[in-house]
Amino acid sequence: MKVLQVKHLQKVFFPGTDNERHVLKNINLQVDEGDFISVIGNNGAGKSTLLNTIAGTLHADAGEIDLASHNVSKKSIAYRSRWMSRVFQDPKMGTAGDLTVMQNLVLAQSHTNTINLKWYQRKGDVEEYQELLKTLNMGLENFMDTQVKYLSGGQRQALSLLMATLSKPKLLLLDEHTAALDPKTSQEVMKITNEMVQREHLTTMMITHKMSDALKYGNRLVMVQDGQIKLDVRGAEKESLDTAQLLQAFE
Ligand SMILES: Nc1ncnc2c1ncn2[C@@H]1O[C@H](COP(=O)(O)OP(=O)(O)OP(=O)(O)O)[C@@H](O)[C@H]1O
């Protein structure tokens, strides 16, 4: 079953001026349920613009976006977020620094349920959240009442991931979500990401500049180049790719 269908998507920045730039040129992409897609490409290729138009941060100039069988092309970010979650490069973007770990989790949950911050302070619920945090293996279950601004970047990004997936989104968008972390933490967060995606069967699009991660994780790899999809491989074909072949595909 398809989760996302992008049809003839186009985005032009500064149209009609000397700076006119066609950043998305007739992009067509179908994302099936359970796909875990690594999205790679040169700086300025259009990867983030593609994610931004899917998420609704930017509106496309032409084309159509169907998400969970709804035409969302002209819909707001809020409307699309019924089915979609996003984690950004900056760990600060996905969490509220002045709120505690617990309060952040409650807030994330309240996007789908009508609950309030107090309601979820009951013992049973605290334990439920602690169990969830334990799955991250970052010791966050011991910091339930700590303000998130005091966490490390890796802990904060792992929490962002958990918050983004609490509502069991149909589509998870990861926009270079490990790029701001040190190499070791980046690998830890990548491992957590993969475990979460597999456990929850999350359909995922992940932008990364790390060729090794793009090859290692996911069932599918999409390369964006100059606003177009240059490469779209999956399954055994993806498995057989190596870094040298990928680098060759870059122009
Ligand atoms: N809001 C915007 N207004 C004007 N130009 C933009 C805007 N967003 C992106 N661009 C331009 O569109 C082009 C593609 O940018 P985009 O961020 O999508 O590339 P990318 O593939 O994600 O690159 P990177 O790997 O460097 O993040 C770039 O030339 C960028 O300067």
The ligand as a Tripos MOL2 file, in Angstrom:
@<TRIPOS>MOLECULE
LIG
   31    33     1     0     0
SMALL
NO_CHARGES

@<TRIPOS>ATOM
      1 N1         13.4200   29.1230    0.9970 N.pl3     1 LIG1
      2 C1         14.3060   29.2380   -0.0030 C.ar      1 LIG1
      3 N2         14.4020   30.3670   -0.7280 N.ar      1 LIG1
      4 C2         15.2600   30.4610   -1.7560 C.ar      1 LIG1
      5 N3         16.1020   29.5000   -2.1510 N.ar      1 LIG1
      6 C3         16.0630   28.3500   -1.4660 C.ar      1 LIG1
      7 C4         15.1860   28.1610   -0.3460 C.ar      1 LIG1
      8 N4         15.3620   26.9020    0.1230 N.ar      1 LIG1
      9 C5         16.3270   26.3470   -0.6350 C.ar      1 LIG1
     10 N5         16.7460   27.2150   -1.5870 N.ar      1 LIG1
     11 C6         17.7500   26.9470   -2.6000 C.3       1 LIG1
     12 O1         17.3700   25.7700   -3.2760 O.3       1 LIG1
     13 C7         18.5080   24.9550   -3.5690 C.3       1 LIG1
     14 C8         18.3020   23.5750   -3.0100 C.3       1 LIG1
     15 O2         18.3600   23.6460   -1.6030 O.3       1 LIG1
     16 P1         18.0740   22.4070   -0.6480 P.3       1 LIG1
     17 O3         18.2510   22.8920    0.7350 O.co2     1 LIG1
     18 O4         16.7940   21.7710   -1.0240 O.co2     1 LIG1
     19 O5         19.2660   21.4320   -1.0590 O.3       1 LIG1
     20 P2         19.8050   20.1560   -0.3130 P.3       1 LIG1
     21 O6         19.9300   19.0900   -1.3300 O.co2     1 LIG1
     22 O7         18.9730   19.8560    0.8790 O.co2     1 LIG1
     23 O8         21.2450   20.6520    0.1150 O.3       1 LIG1
     24 P3         22.1370   20.3900    1.4290 P.3       1 LIG1
     25 O9         22.6570   19.0130    1.2940 O.co2     1 LIG1
     26 O10        23.1970   21.4120    1.3130 O.co2     1 LIG1
     27 O11        21.2570   20.5810    2.6240 O.co2     1 LIG1
     28 C9         19.7000   25.6900   -3.0110 C.3       1 LIG1
     29 O12        20.3250   26.4150   -4.0490 O.3       1 LIG1
     30 C10        19.1060   26.6260   -2.0010 C.3       1 LIG1
     31 O13        19.8790   27.7800   -1.8620 O.3       1 LIG1
@<TRIPOS>BOND
     1     1     2 1
     2     2     3 ar
     3     2     7 ar
     4     3     4 ar
     5     4     5 ar
     6     5     6 ar
     7     6     7 ar
     8     6    10 ar
     9     7     8 ar
    10     8     9 ar
    11     9    10 ar
    12    10    11 1
    13    11    12 1
    14    11    30 1
    15    12    13 1
    16    13    14 1
    17    13    28 1
    18    14    15 1
    19    15    16 1
    20    16    17 2
    21    16    18 1
    22    16    19 1
    23    19    20 1
    24    20    21 2
    25    20    22 1
    26    20    23 1
    27    23    24 1
    28    24    25 2
    29    24    26 1
    30    24    27 1
    31    28    29 1
    32    28    30 1
    33    30    31 1
@<TRIPOS>SUBSTRUCTURE
     1 LIG1         1 GROUP 0 **** ****
